[in-house]
Amino acid sequence: MALRSARACALVGLALVVTACTVGPNYKRPVIETPATYRGGDAADTPNAQSLADQQWSAVFQDEVDLNLNPDIGCMWMERGRQAQVVTPGTNVKRYLSGSMSWRTGELVVTEGTRRNAELFVRHLDDLRRRFRYCRRIHVVCDNARFHTIAGSRVVRRYLAEHGDRVVLHYLPAYSPQDNPIERVWWHLHEEITRNHRCAEIGELLDLTLAWLDERGPFKIEGRMYERLRAAA
């Protein structure tokens, strides 16, 4: 009896499935208009196109920052009545980051090095060329340190002789960190990571720094610089 009931239920279910396919209006395939091109098209037709394929240039603000195993000592929060202790290894070890901040998106491109010199600078320019490979030209705004200039560095001179069609350097006035938005990123880095740090090895500090930059990015251009850039664009 139970077997017959199960067979009857199965037959009823199958009949419902079959009849359900015949209920309702006939299906009609939708007609979708396919664009002739997936790029922004002619600039005259789409003056406000913002796709990556339409960006002919990009601008970044570049600067280096030092990472020291011996921490920079400064103010910090601590429990009332308990003095915080910051251990210094004694023998300092340094690493350097050459970073660039995109003025469009706030994205940060970072290159690590053991020395702050022209070799680190041109390796960073290579990283910029790879990251912004869709741009025909990359404008790099930086300070006028000697290892950033053609006159002060043969390495930079040779590099720009080969890649000057894509990478263009623009120098800020001397002693004007307030005009470089990436300086604020380094300031926040010192405030939150490197000041009074307790890392025992430079690799630990470097990993902590890169993780913080990755988590916090993209960064916002602080101050009035963004309005000045938008006005000049």
Secondary structure, 3 states (H helix, E strand, C coil): CHHHHHHHHHHHHHHHHHHHCCCCCCCCCCCCCCCCCCCCCCCCCCCCCCCHHHCCEEEEEEEEEEEECCCECCCCCCCCCCCCCCCCCCCCCEEEEEEEEECCCCCEEEEEECCCCHHHHHHHHHHHHHHCCCCCEEEEEECCCHHHCCCCCHHHHHHHHHHCCCEEEEECCCCCHHHCCHHHHHHHHHHHHHECCCCCCHHHHHHHHHHHHHHHCCCCCCCCHHHHHHHHC
